[in-house]
C-alpha cells in the first residue's frame, strides 16, 4: 500500500509547487514563482518513472497527474505571465482571452492524452509541462520583450498544445529501481539550487524548453509547406474524388 502511494506523493508535490508558484506570484516574487514551475516539471517527470520502476502504475495516478498538471503548468504559468506582463495593460477582452486560452488549451491537451492512444515514443501536441515551463520562464524577460510579442508567444504555445505535431517523448526513459533511493535527495538538491539562484536557473532552463517547443513549430511549418508544394505541383488533386 505504501509503495503504491509513492508515485502519487511526487504528483501531489507537483500540485503543491503549482499552488506555491501562484501564491509567490501574487506576492510579487516572480523569479521564485517561475522556478517553482520548473521544479514541478522535475516531479512530473519522476512520478511516472517511479510508478513504472515500482510496477504500480494506475488509472487513479494518471488522472491525478492530469489534474495536477493543469494547475502547475496551465493556471500557474498563465497567472505569472498575467501579473508580470499583462496586468499593466488596458484590461480589454483580448488580455483576458489570451490569459485564459493557455490553460484551456492545456486542459484539452491533457484530456486528449488521457483518452486517445498516442504514437509510441512521441507525444501528439506540445506537452503541457513544456509549454508551462516556457511561459513561466518567458515572463521573466518581460522588461526586454514587449507585451504584444509575449501574447503572440502564448497563443502559439496554446496552439501547439492542441496541434497534431509529434514531439519526442523522453518520459519513457526508465529509472532503475536501485536509483529510487536517491530520488528524494536529487529533488531536494534541485530545490535548494533553484531557491538560491531562481532567476539564473529559470533563464537557463528557458533555452532548452524553447528549443523543444520550437521543434514542433518548425515541423508544423514544414508540413504546411510540403502540402502547399504538392497542391502547386498537382492543382487538380484537391478536386479528385477519393476512391
C-alpha positions as semicolon CSV with decimal commas, in nm:
position;residue;x (nm);y (nm);z (nm)
1;X;0,000;0,000;0,000
2;X;0,278;0,245;0,095
3;X;0,474;0,155;-0,219
4;X;0,172;0,231;-0,438
5;X;0,140;0,576;-0,277
6;X;0,498;0,686;-0,352
7;X;0,434;0,799;-0,716
8;X;0,124;0,988;-0,601
9;X;0,337;1,177;-0,347
10;X;0,551;1,307;-0,634
11;X;0,233;1,408;-0,819
12;X;0,096;1,587;-0,512
13;X;0,434;1,756;-0,474
14;X;0,392;1,881;-0,830
15;X;0,047;2,021;-0,740
16;X;0,180;2,180;-0,420
17;X;0,455;2,358;-0,614
18;X;0,199;2,483;-0,866
19;X;-0,008;2,633;-0,586
20;X;0,306;2,777;-0,428
21;X;0,403;2,933;-0,762
22;X;0,069;3,116;-0,776
23;X;0,097;3,239;-0,417
24;X;0,453;3,364;-0,477
25;X;0,343;3,539;-0,797
26;X;0,058;3,714;-0,611
27;X;0,318;3,820;-0,355
28;X;0,533;3,973;-0,633
29;X;0,814;3,715;-0,609
30;X;0,808;3,627;-0,977
31;X;1,151;3,463;-1,019
32;X;1,078;3,225;-0,734
33;X;0,731;3,158;-0,872
34;X;0,879;3,064;-1,212
35;X;1,133;2,832;-1,052
36;X;0,853;2,651;-0,864
37;X;0,701;2,565;-1,202
38;X;1,040;2,433;-1,318
39;X;1,083;2,215;-1,008
40;X;0,723;2,093;-1,054
41;X;0,835;1,977;-1,401
42;X;1,105;1,767;-1,235
43;X;0,849;1,599;-1,007
44;X;0,613;1,549;-1,301
45;X;0,890;1,373;-1,490
46;X;0,965;1,148;-1,194
47;X;0,620;1,028;-1,086
48;X;0,562;0,811;-1,394
49;X;0,916;0,674;-1,387
50;X;0,884;0,586;-1,018
51;X;0,545;0,420;-1,082
52;X;0,693;0,207;-1,362
53;X;1,002;0,119;-1,157
54;X;0,781;0,006;-0,866
55;X;0,532;-0,158;-1,105
56;X;0,242;0,034;-0,953
57;X;0,104;0,244;-1,239
58;X;-0,270;0,304;-1,206
59;X;-0,559;0,488;-1,369
60;X;-0,601;0,684;-1,045
61;X;-0,241;0,808;-1,068
62;X;-0,290;0,903;-1,433
63;X;-0,598;1,116;-1,357
64;X;-0,433;1,274;-1,051
65;X;-0,134;1,364;-1,267
66;X;-0,355;1,540;-1,523
67;X;-0,541;1,737;-1,255
68;X;-0,212;1,846;-1,102
69;X;-0,066;1,939;-1,441
70;X;-0,349;2,175;-1,530
71;X;-0,278;2,371;-1,210
72;X;0,103;2,366;-1,215
73;X;0,160;2,407;-1,590
74;X;-0,165;2,567;-1,707
75;X;-0,310;2,805;-1,450
76;X;0,011;2,893;-1,261
77;X;0,222;3,000;-1,565
78;X;-0,072;3,194;-1,713
79;X;-0,118;3,379;-1,384
80;X;0,255;3,454;-1,357
81;X;0,258;3,595;-1,711
82;X;-0,057;3,798;-1,648
83;X;0,076;3,952;-1,326
84;X;0,418;4,036;-1,470
85;X;0,332;4,148;-1,823
86;X;-0,040;4,189;-1,886
87;X;-0,177;4,343;-1,566
88;X;-0,044;4,688;-1,656
89;X;-0,214;4,678;-1,999
90;X;-0,565;4,816;-2,058
91;X;-0,794;4,541;-1,930
92;X;-0,958;4,451;-2,259
93;X;-1,118;4,124;-2,361
94;X;-0,805;4,032;-2,558
95;X;-0,587;4,027;-2,245
96;X;-0,835;3,806;-2,061
97;X;-0,887;3,573;-2,356
98;X;-0,513;3,521;-2,417
99;X;-0,452;3,453;-2,047
100;X;-0,744;3,210;-2,021
101;X;-0,675;3,045;-2,358
102;X;-0,349;2,892;-2,236
103;X;-0,489;2,674;-1,951
104;X;-0,796;2,593;-2,162
105;X;-0,580;2,452;-2,443
106;X;-0,372;2,276;-2,177
107;X;-0,688;2,109;-2,042
108;X;-0,784;1,997;-2,396
109;X;-0,432;1,861;-2,446
110;X;-0,448;1,659;-2,122
111;X;-0,798;1,525;-2,198
112;X;-0,686;1,411;-2,543
113;X;-0,378;1,247;-2,393
114;X;-0,593;1,051;-2,147
115;X;-0,848;0,919;-2,396
116;X;-0,651;0,873;-2,719
117;X;-0,374;0,625;-2,776
118;X;-0,060;0,808;-2,880
119;X;0,227;0,709;-3,106
120;X;0,500;0,507;-2,925
121;X;0,795;0,732;-2,846
122;X;0,606;1,053;-2,925
123;X;0,356;1,299;-2,777
124;X;0,083;1,438;-3,003
125;X;0,092;1,811;-2,940
126;X;0,329;2,004;-2,715
127;X;0,317;1,856;-2,360
128;X;0,168;2,100;-2,111
129;X;0,471;2,085;-1,872
130;X;0,700;2,209;-2,151
131;X;0,450;2,478;-2,256
132;X;0,402;2,590;-1,895
133;X;0,777;2,597;-1,838
134;X;0,825;2,821;-2,143
135;X;0,552;3,065;-2,031
136;X;0,678;3,081;-1,671
137;X;1,039;3,146;-1,772
138;X;0,949;3,370;-2,069
139;X;0,762;3,600;-1,830
140;X;1,095;3,688;-1,667
141;X;1,202;3,856;-1,993
142;X;0,909;4,100;-1,980
143;X;1,144;4,400;-1,949
144;X;1,316;4,305;-2,275
145;X;1,016;4,175;-2,476
146;X;0,702;4,377;-2,541
147;X;0,367;4,252;-2,411
148;X;0,242;4,207;-2,770
149;X;0,514;3,951;-2,850
150;X;0,453;3,775;-2,520
151;X;0,083;3,745;-2,604
152;X;0,165;3,608;-2,950
153;X;0,401;3,356;-2,787
154;X;0,125;3,238;-2,551
155;X;-0,118;3,198;-2,842
156;X;0,143;2,997;-3,037
157;X;0,213;2,771;-2,739
158;X;-0,161;2,722;-2,686
159;X;-0,197;2,619;-3,049
160;X;0,100;2,379;-3,032
161;X;-0,056;2,200;-2,733
162;X;-0,372;2,114;-2,928
163;X;-0,195;2,059;-3,261
164;X;-0,118;1,720;-3,417
165;X;0,258;1,785;-3,419
166;X;0,466;1,494;-3,290
167;X;0,710;1,569;-3,007
168;X;0,974;1,323;-2,879
169;X;0,866;1,153;-2,557
170;X;1,151;1,139;-2,305
171;X;0,924;1,023;-2,023
172;X;0,961;0,661;-2,131
173;X;1,328;0,665;-2,034
174;X;1,329;0,422;-1,744
175;X;1,451;0,474;-1,389
176;X;1,648;0,184;-1,237
177;X;1,492;0,050;-0,919
178;X;1,822;0,093;-0,734
179;X;1,819;0,465;-0,817
180;X;1,486;0,521;-0,637
181;X;1,658;0,569;-0,302
182;X;1,850;0,868;-0,439
183;X;1,546;1,035;-0,597
184;X;1,437;1,240;-0,289
185;X;1,794;1,369;-0,249
186;X;1,809;1,472;-0,616
187;X;1,480;1,660;-0,577
188;X;1,598;1,830;-0,257
189;X;1,927;1,933;-0,420
190;X;1,740;2,070;-0,723
191;X;1,506;2,270;-0,498
192;X;1,796;2,413;-0,295
193;X;1,988;2,524;-0,606
194;X;1,671;2,665;-0,760
195;X;1,579;2,865;-0,449
196;X;1,933;3,008;-0,415
197;X;1,958;3,106;-0,785
198;X;1,594;3,137;-0,901
199;X;1,632;3,388;-1,184
200;X;1,955;3,241;-1,326
201;X;1,824;2,883;-1,324
202;X;1,489;2,986;-1,473
203;X;1,654;3,168;-1,763
204;X;1,896;2,880;-1,816
205;X;1,611;2,628;-1,835
206;X;1,428;2,860;-2,076
207;X;1,667;2,781;-2,365
208;X;1,612;2,400;-2,396
209;X;1,238;2,444;-2,337
210;X;1,208;2,696;-2,621
211;X;1,413;2,470;-2,850
212;X;1,179;2,179;-2,771
213;X;0,867;2,389;-2,835
214;X;1,024;2,540;-3,147
215;X;1,090;2,193;-3,285
216;X;0,716;2,136;-3,317
217;X;0,656;2,476;-3,472
218;X;0,925;2,404;-3,731
219;X;0,773;2,063;-3,805
220;X;0,430;2,219;-3,847
221;X;0,560;2,486;-4,089
222;X;0,745;2,219;-4,291
223;X;0,427;2,010;-4,305
224;X;0,225;2,307;-4,437
225;X;0,494;2,392;-4,694
226;X;0,503;2,031;-4,819
227;X;0,125;2,028;-4,855
228;X;0,130;2,358;-5,045
229;X;0,407;2,230;-5,269
230;X;0,204;1,918;-5,354
231;X;-0,100;2,131;-5,434
232;X;0,109;2,362;-5,655
233;X;0,258;2,066;-5,841
234;X;-0,078;1,895;-5,886
235;X;-0,358;2,157;-5,858
236;X;-0,625;1,910;-5,977
237;X;-0,550;1,676;-5,689
238;X;-0,782;1,857;-5,448
239;X;-1,075;1,810;-5,689
240;X;-1,026;1,439;-5,747
241;X;-1,280;1,218;-5,567
242;X;-1,141;0,979;-5,312
243;X;-1,168;0,612;-5,400
